[in-house]
Amino acid sequence: MAEAAVIFVLERVADVLAEIHFPKDVRPEIQRLRDELKRMQCFLKDADAKQESDLQVHNWVSDVRNLAFDAEDLIDTYILKIESFKYKKRNFLYRYASTLKARTKIGKDLAAIRTRISDIAISHEAYGIRSIGDGTSHAIANERLLKLRRSTPRGQDKDIVGLEEDIATLVARLVLEDQWRAISIVGMGGIGKTTCAKEVYNHGDVQTFFDCRAWVYVSQQFRTRDILQSIIKQVATRTKDMTKLLEEELEEMLYKLLQGRRYLVVLDDIWSTTAFESLAKAFPSDGSGNKLLLTTRNNYVAQKADAQSLPHELRFRSQEDSWKLLCRKAFTESIDRVCPPQLEEIGQEIAAKCSGLPLAIIVVGGMLSRKRRLSEWQRVLHTIRLLLARDPNGVSAILALSYYDLPYYLKFCFLYLGLFPEDYLFSARKLFRMWIAEGLIPQHGGKMEDVAEEYLNELIDRNMVQVARWSANERVKHCQLHDLMRDLSISKAKAEEFLYIHGNLDTVAPASYHALSRARHHAIYSNGSFSLEESSPNLRSLLFFKVDQIKCQISSYDICTRFKLLRVLELEELRVSYIPRQIGEMIHLRYLGLKHSSIEELPEEIGCLSNLQTLDIAENFSLQTIPDVLWKMKSLRHFYMRASLLAGKLRIDTLQNLQTLSDMHIGSWNEASPANLISLRKLGLKGSFTANRVRIFDSLAKLVSLHSLSLKSADVVFPSLSQLSSLRYVIKLHLSGGIIKLPEPHEFPPNLNQLTLYHSRLDKNPMEILEKLPYLFVLRLKSSSFLGKKLKFSANGFPQLEFLELEFLEFLEALEVEESAMPRIRSLQIVGCRRLQMLPEEIKYVTTLRELVFKEMPGNFLDRLQGEDSHKVQHVPSIVKS
């Protein structure tokens, strides 16, 4: 932890030296500070490894961390003052005198910091802390990370060990009992309740038996309306806007949707009888075999849900199953996952220390997956013994070991995850941008997003973070933390005075006032009333999560005037009508999230945020204009907006770091002179393409970094799309709008990998053209993209296609698949194609299929799959129906 803080301060000092002119007697003081911090860094890794077992070393590391943060605060506050003088309406002499005074003061303050460093540095020998490394280990570690597993696709975890009997028993109870039942899976955290429930939920017999199914996470911080809305979206064919409905209206809506249908609803991670009682009235309890499936740690909750239903209690894994699971997690690179003989004896003992708890076994297995020497496994066993001796709670001790084993560059990243609420699905890309904004990701040739992705992948490989959703090319889209891993993150973060959570209902003890004032990262949850008046003005992150504005005693004006050192400000879904002009003074801000926040205007002062990297103002339907100041924000990397925003000319040609520009109006793009956007990778344009079609495509062809392009036409139909062929760098293409005739294969981008068509209204079989695209990997035909009755897949067509999605093609009645069509297809998803009667007979010859997904399909279609058409799909390992 302290090493990461020192590294970050070193970077800040380097920036200051490079960018700011100091008086002659001040600049050497900053250089000496930098040199002292570099020397201290060599001792920090050894100290970090020892601090858990030595209180004196722990205090030494804490002193170093606090010193580094104090130095950082001095530098950031100084920069803030210097910048503010530029905007004050005073004469030149006053500004010069004020600037000189600030420079002199920081010189003295940094000299005092350097004295503290000298005192701390002298004491390291007394604690037996030795020098490790030369300060370059951070860069070396990132070089190694960038080479990890690029050649091996990452797949979903299929390691289900020791749950086979539980799954069979629960499936039988769900499908064989005719009456309504609330069946509960009970057991302690980490024992596999959710894993077991997922296997049951997706079991073929369960999918066949129930007309509709839904899965919701409840958690401790549940909101009844959110849960009701989630279930409604899963069981309804079409849903209307529910934002203005009361809970009682949502309850009635869900009851009517479920009435007369055989349903299964999973309430995962339900903690209290209050939570169950707030939902129970929405579920019809007739005798048609309807079921609720609960996972809970509380037997009393299970009893209150259904006193006539015996809870299914999960048992700890046997030693045999524990060892098998440990091997599967520790030896992921080998096909048979067999432990080498020289490691087996000590490995068996490590597995035994996990006491049969799957989460502990999985986490230790992830840690061992990076260790292959006997001495390394012996050290792990020795550490486990020491931790268990100090902490009788084997679960927390073993999970803590996974944190201690993290390399220094991942500890901050893991602690940052503790800011997110329980069971929160966090977007990987959003997380990367927050990490980068916080300075947790080092500069690495401009590829910070790539480094951040590898950091997350390493946490996943260590089984400390769970993947919730994957992209088609098996990259992580959304993640979440297991409850126990989140508790670990929060407890360690509070010990490090890293974060504070307002309105938190966790079992983790609340922080003291001192911890509140020192913590630099705060999260605001929806529970309870709170204010930030006692919080330190030195906050670096402030995140809001579905906060009730009435209970939140803070305004956007308060935030902008009180917390001027913020780097990350997330106000998504917080109801704020305006952003004050004072936001222009928050010059350190790097991430500003205003998505769906109801803002009505942005001040011109937002252009003063010269360090801002991410600006998200999407889904603000009351926001009509954007001031033409983006060109000043030279650090901007990701900008999300709404295409209907019309601000006349919106200059962006200076944004050479811009990577993402989402949903921009085509009129603004034509005025933007975008040729200088040399880093732009993802672009979304919306509007009329008729008037300036040639100019638009000419400008797009010059974007050498552009990989992903979305075009949404406001015309009745797109004009000619033949110029798509000039986009030789584009690999992902989304076309939304009418298309009279698809471009010929040679008129598409030559390296096209993924294609999505939406509202294209094609009446001729598009496969005749699309199947000739040589590199097409993913094809999605969305709502109304095809108006014909039959799609035909010809022999040898789609040579590289692996993922095919057909969604809401309302006139589609038949699929025809010729032999040898789609030779690499792995996943087929069909959603809402209500007239489709059956799968073609030839689908049984498509042996590469690994997954079939059917959603909102007619009952006769699903019935055939279980009856007369079952032979067509019996070779497919995973068939999901909902």
Disulfide bonds with the S-S distance in Angstrom:
none
